[in-house]
Amino acid sequence: MNHALRIHEYGGPEKLLWEEVPVPGPKAGEALVRHAAIGLNYIDVYFRNGLYKAPALPAVIGMEAAGVVEAVGEGVTEVAPGDRVAYATGPLGAYSEARVIKAERLVKLPDGISDEVAAAAMLQGLTAQYLLRRTYPVKPGETILVHAAAGGVGLILCQWAKALGCTVIGTAGTEGKAELARAHGAAHVILPGEDLAARVKAITGGAMLPVVYDSVGRDTFMPSLDCLAPLGMMVSYGNASGPVPPVDLGLLAAKGSLYVTRPTLASYTAKRADLVANAADLFDAVQSGAVRVLVNQHWPLREAADAHRALEARRTTGSTVLLPAG
């Protein structure tokens, strides 16, 4: 018997329904994975509420999980039965006790990485990896801005950027979250009600920033542009406050020939070689101690609706994992 949380229509957390679903045997190139832990991410909210559309309904949502390979289809060489594995790049289907997925999207877990850490770190950690290493490769001595610094990706960004020699300015919604961000690498934290650009100008002595990493979206996009130095890059990688409205490109010229990008993990890990290399870089950072993954919340998988409510109300810090029924 296999259970999963499915949506039959888009809407609030109550649309997540705990149902019995079949699991087919793996076909050529596929692997059957029994989940041990499942990651909760804001992209799950987008697929649940309809901001992002599932290929078809009903749909099992969820992008990230860790578990054990139970069987493989013909021609699979990437993994074998008994391997501990994780994935974070879809397709949808992680909110389930077990699933079939293309073997090329799985990465093997080192002995030093637990299932919970892998489930919490894969999507968020791989996101931090490509943001810091590829979208805008940070350099020692630079000062950068990380929005939602106490969130899952934010805490990893703060720690990793500090380890790479950067000074991190974070934003956080409460003083408690600000303290958490400071404890994980943020040298400065800006709270709601403060003038973002003015604080950044004071901190940098007027130099402003080469890059802003923004997962908040609508509410922070325009103020973030004012924090950038000429030729700076605005990296908008999330929409926690809603999607960014249309922007007059002339503003980018007026504010200093700025760059704006809207990257996705799927694009940066589309090739298996990139997926494996990026994951190895992440696992090295975790095992070296440069990055500590904080799993601060646990929910049974069947109670994921409550986890969604907490996430949307910004009552979570660090990472959250969903645990399948025993």
Secondary structure, DSSP 8 states (H G I E B T S, - for coil): --EEEEESS--SGGG-EEEE-------TTEEEEEEEEEE--HHHHHHHHTSS--SSSSEE----EEEEEEEE-TT--S--TT-EEEE-S--S--SBSEEEEEGGG-EE--TTS-HHHHHHHHHHHHHHHHIIIIIS---TT-EEEESSTTBHHHHHHHHHHHHTT-EEEEE-SSHHHHHHHHHTTEEEEE-TTS-HHHHHHHHTTT--EEEEEESS-TTTHHHHHTTEEEEEEEEE---TT-------THHHHHTTS-EEE---HHHHTSSHHHHHHHHHHHHHHHHHTS----EEEEEEGGGHHHHHHHHHTT---BEEEEE---
